[in-house]
Amino acid sequence: MDMADQTPRGKAAESRCDPRAHTYDVQEILPEEYGLFLSHLLRLDARTREDRFGMAASDQFLRQYVETTRAVGTLVLVSIEAGQVRASAELRPVPDPDAAEATVCVEPAWRGRGIATRLMSQIVDEAKSRGVRRLYVRCLATNAAMRSLAAKFTPHLVLDATDVTGRIDAVRWRVRHPLHALVRRVLVGARAALSARA
Ligand SMILES: CC(C)(COP(=O)(O)OP(=O)(O)OC[C@H]1O[C@@H](n2cnc3c(N)ncnc32)[C@H](O)[C@@H]1OP(=O)(O)O)[C@@H](O)C(=O)NCCC(=O)NCCS
């Protein structure tokens, strides 16, 4: 049975399934949507699983992961399109009560539309409202997309042999004007052009 049809938000989303009218709304997962969350993770290809989890992740691992995520009360945000979770982000507790870990995942066909940026913005806001001061994001050093996303939220990115860890100051972080991204892109381009000429 397709779980997509079972949830209230799934039904509502299907009824407004107009590809030109995507809103990429981000919402906290409802208890009945964990099946959709699992289906989203199970759809991920091997490369995406490795990028998301930092290692190969079997279907069995993903099933256990969703169970644990639910059991420990991790905050899960989802973006639901046409009754399916297409992107997710998590605010995961760590032993330090002032800190937390953020993760994000967007299915390949849904990337490059700002969904991860929206999810991360909301995760930082949620962290701040829960009194989390430091938010960590971690990805493989080879993960250019995540490095780029992380750089939108923090200049504090540390590279070790295999991973990059970003530390986001959740207290100070604020949503930037959209022009900020444009200015940043122009500056990065100008810097690349200058170093190419040198
Ligand atoms: C990383 C990921 C979440 C980005 O999702 P997305 O929805 O495409 O991201 P956005 O559209 O919000 O783009 C975020 C920024 O990354 C940049 N970006 C996206 N893909 C990129 C790529 N392949 N290379 C370099 N930069 C990239 C975008 O240009 C954007 O920056 P901008 O706003 O200055 O233009 C997505 O690629 C993904 O789910 N990867 C697999 C899971 C993963 O790696 N998770 C991280 C570990 S938890």
Ligand as a Chemical Component Dictionary entry (heavy atoms), coordinates in Angstrom:
data_LIG
# 
_chem_comp.id                   LIG 
_chem_comp.type                 NON-POLYMER 
_chem_comp.pdbx_formal_charge   0 
_chem_comp.three_letter_code    LIG 
# 
loop_
_chem_comp_atom.comp_id 
_chem_comp_atom.atom_id 
_chem_comp_atom.alt_atom_id 
_chem_comp_atom.type_symbol 
_chem_comp_atom.charge 
_chem_comp_atom.model_Cartn_x 
_chem_comp_atom.model_Cartn_y 
_chem_comp_atom.model_Cartn_z 
_chem_comp_atom.pdbx_ordinal 
LIG C1  C1  C 0 23.724 19.111 -0.031 1  
LIG C2  C2  C 0 22.261 19.150 -0.467 2  
LIG C3  C3  C 0 21.406 19.002 0.785  3  
LIG C4  C4  C 0 21.949 20.481 -1.170 4  
LIG O1  O1  O 0 20.556 20.503 -1.469 5  
LIG P1  P1  P 0 19.910 21.595 -2.483 6  
LIG O2  O2  O 0 18.456 21.651 -2.208 7  
LIG O3  O3  O 0 20.334 21.315 -3.869 8  
LIG O4  O4  O 0 20.597 22.938 -1.971 9  
LIG P2  P2  P 0 20.168 24.439 -2.344 10 
LIG O5  O5  O 0 19.407 24.437 -3.630 11 
LIG O6  O6  O 0 19.543 25.050 -1.151 12 
LIG O7  O7  O 0 21.591 25.082 -2.627 13 
LIG C5  C5  C 0 22.481 25.391 -1.558 14 
LIG C6  C6  C 0 23.759 26.007 -2.101 15 
LIG O8  O8  O 0 24.606 24.964 -2.559 16 
LIG C7  C7  C 0 25.049 25.238 -3.874 17 
LIG N1  N1  N 0 25.174 23.964 -4.571 18 
LIG C8  C8  C 0 24.182 23.096 -4.821 19 
LIG N2  N2  N 0 24.686 22.031 -5.448 20 
LIG C9  C9  C 0 26.011 22.243 -5.602 21 
LIG C10 C10 C 0 27.077 21.494 -6.177 22 
LIG N3  N3  N 0 26.874 20.290 -6.720 23 
LIG N4  N4  N 0 28.317 22.016 -6.125 24 
LIG C11 C11 C 0 28.559 23.219 -5.559 25 
LIG N5  N5  N 0 27.581 23.978 -4.995 26 
LIG C12 C12 C 0 26.328 23.491 -5.022 27 
LIG C13 C13 C 0 23.964 26.093 -4.476 28 
LIG O9  O9  O 0 24.457 26.872 -5.531 29 
LIG C14 C14 C 0 23.506 26.928 -3.294 30 
LIG O10 O10 O 0 24.293 28.088 -3.104 31 
LIG P3  P3  P 0 23.714 29.546 -3.588 32 
LIG O11 O11 O 0 22.413 29.765 -2.878 33 
LIG O12 O12 O 0 24.803 30.485 -3.180 34 
LIG O13 O13 O 0 23.514 29.417 -5.066 35 
LIG C15 C15 C 0 21.945 17.994 -1.476 36 
LIG O14 O14 O 0 22.906 18.007 -2.511 37 
LIG C16 C16 C 0 21.888 16.613 -0.848 38 
LIG O15 O15 O 0 20.854 16.221 -0.311 39 
LIG N6  N6  N 0 22.997 15.844 -0.863 40 
LIG C17 C17 C 0 22.973 14.483 -0.293 41 
LIG C18 C18 C 0 22.876 14.488 1.216  42 
LIG C19 C19 C 0 24.030 15.238 1.841  43 
LIG O16 O16 O 0 25.104 15.325 1.285  44 
LIG N7  N7  N 0 23.814 15.761 3.063  45 
LIG C20 C20 C 0 24.881 16.430 3.780  46 
LIG C21 C21 C 0 25.373 15.656 4.956  47 
LIG S1  S1  S 0 24.211 15.631 6.282  48 
# 
loop_
_chem_comp_bond.comp_id 
_chem_comp_bond.atom_id_1 
_chem_comp_bond.atom_id_2 
_chem_comp_bond.value_order 
_chem_comp_bond.pdbx_ordinal 
LIG C1  C2  SING 1  
LIG C2  C3  SING 2  
LIG C2  C4  SING 3  
LIG C2  C15 SING 4  
LIG C4  O1  SING 5  
LIG O1  P1  SING 6  
LIG P1  O2  DOUB 7  
LIG P1  O3  SING 8  
LIG P1  O4  SING 9  
LIG O4  P2  SING 10 
LIG P2  O5  DOUB 11 
LIG P2  O6  SING 12 
LIG P2  O7  SING 13 
LIG O7  C5  SING 14 
LIG C5  C6  SING 15 
LIG C6  O8  SING 16 
LIG C6  C14 SING 17 
LIG O8  C7  SING 18 
LIG C7  N1  SING 19 
LIG C7  C13 SING 20 
LIG N1  C8  SING 21 
LIG N1  C12 SING 22 
LIG C8  N2  DOUB 23 
LIG N2  C9  SING 24 
LIG C9  C10 SING 25 
LIG C9  C12 DOUB 26 
LIG C10 N3  SING 27 
LIG C10 N4  DOUB 28 
LIG N4  C11 SING 29 
LIG C11 N5  DOUB 30 
LIG N5  C12 SING 31 
LIG C13 O9  SING 32 
LIG C13 C14 SING 33 
LIG C14 O10 SING 34 
LIG O10 P3  SING 35 
LIG P3  O11 DOUB 36 
LIG P3  O12 SING 37 
LIG P3  O13 SING 38 
LIG C15 O14 SING 39 
LIG C15 C16 SING 40 
LIG C16 O15 DOUB 41 
LIG C16 N6  SING 42 
LIG N6  C17 SING 43 
LIG C17 C18 SING 44 
LIG C18 C19 SING 45 
LIG C19 O16 DOUB 46 
LIG C19 N7  SING 47 
LIG N7  C20 SING 48 
LIG C20 C21 SING 49 
LIG C21 S1  SING 50 
# 
